[in-house]
């Protein structure tokens, strides 16, 4: 079955939206983000906050337009796995926080699954990547 371009674009946009919103939020609330990162005991929290925000924002926008979508998806998947293990480790949280953190953990795993699909299959027909491939052929 041939990919349906509007559906593929909608999938990319919906998958990317969480990263764009989160990246923008991290960058516009840098002190709060750095504080949260510091609370996990990680070094250089401001640098990590800027890096995480830029990765999410730029990677999310790249997914939306389908530019270097495979690599953007892989980078976002790796980032999401690391962030999930560090910040949604529900098994180590107080009982009153475990349910919500387990939901966040599972939601993030589902997002990683979607990103791995993009890495495997590419951005689809309505994308910068497809246009570049067509021009190169």
C-alpha positions in Angstrom: 0.0 0.0 0.0 1.3 3.4 -1.0 1.7 6.0 1.8 -1.1 8.6 2.0 0.7 11.9 2.0 -1.7 13.9 4.2 -1.9 11.1 6.7 1.9 10.8 6.9 2.2 14.6 7.3 -0.4 14.6 10.1 1.4 11.8 11.8 4.7 13.7 11.7 3.1 16.9 12.9 1.4 15.2 15.8 4.5 13.3 16.8 6.6 16.5 16.6 4.2 18.7 18.4 5.1 17.4 21.9 8.8 18.2 21.2 8.2 21.6 19.7 6.0 22.7 22.7 8.4 21.2 25.2 11.5 22.6 23.6 10.0 26.1 23.5 9.0 25.7 27.1 12.4 24.6 28.2 14.1 27.5 26.4 11.6 30.2 27.5 11.7 28.9 31.1 15.4 28.1 31.3 15.9 28.7 35.0 13.0 26.3 35.9 14.2 23.7 33.5 17.8 24.0 34.8 16.5 23.7 38.4 14.6 20.5 37.5 17.6 19.0 35.8 19.8 20.0 38.9 17.2 18.3 41.2 18.0 15.0 39.4 21.7 15.5 40.3 22.9 16.1 36.7 25.9 18.3 36.1 25.8 21.6 34.1 22.1 21.9 34.4 21.8 25.2 32.4 23.9 23.7 29.5 21.8 20.6 29.5 18.6 22.6 29.6 19.7 24.6 26.6 20.8 21.5 24.7 17.6 19.6 25.5 15.4 22.6 24.5 17.3 23.1 21.2 17.2 19.4 20.4 13.5 19.2 21.0 12.6 22.4 19.2 14.9 21.9 16.1 14.3 18.1 16.0 10.6 18.7 16.2 10.5 21.3 13.4 12.7 19.0 11.3 10.1 16.2 11.7 7.3 18.6 10.8 8.8 19.5 7.4 10.4 16.1 6.9 14.0 17.4 6.8 16.6 14.8 7.7 13.6 13.1 9.3 15.3 9.7 9.9 18.2 11.3 11.9 15.9 13.8 13.7 13.7 10.9 14.7 16.6 8.8 15.9 18.1 11.7 17.9 14.7 12.5 19.5 14.2 8.8 20.3 17.5 8.5 22.0 16.9 11.7 24.0 13.4 10.5 25.0 14.7 7.2 26.3 17.4 8.9 28.4 15.0 11.5 29.7 12.4 8.9 30.5 14.8 6.8 32.5 16.1 9.8 34.4 12.9 11.7 35.1 10.1 9.2 35.0 11.7 6.3 37.0 8.4 5.5 38.6 9.8 2.5 40.4 11.9 4.7 42.6 9.3 7.3 43.3 7.0 7.6 46.3 3.8 5.6 46.1 1.6 8.7 45.5 3.6 9.6 42.4 4.1 6.2 40.9 0.9 5.9 38.9 1.3 9.3 37.0 5.0 8.7 36.5 4.3 5.2 35.1 1.8 6.8 32.7 4.5 9.3 31.6 7.0 6.5 31.2 4.7 4.4 29.0 3.6 7.5 27.0 7.3 8.2 26.3 7.9 4.6 25.2 5.0 4.9 22.7 6.5 8.1 21.4 9.8 6.4 21.0 8.0 3.7 19.0 6.6 6.3 16.6 10.0 7.9 16.2 11.5 4.5 15.4 8.9 4.1 12.6 10.0 7.5 11.2 13.6 6.4 11.4 12.8 3.1 9.7 10.4 4.4 7.0 11.5 8.0 6.4 9.5 11.2 6.2 7.2 10.0 3.5 6.1 11.6 0.2 5.2 15.1 1.3 8.6 16.1 2.8 11.8 18.0 2.2 13.6 14.7 2.2 11.3 13.3 -0.6 11.8 16.5 -2.6 15.6 16.3 -2.3 15.6 12.7 -3.3 13.5 13.4 -6.4 15.8 16.3 -7.4 18.8 14.1 -7.0 17.4 11.4 -9.2 
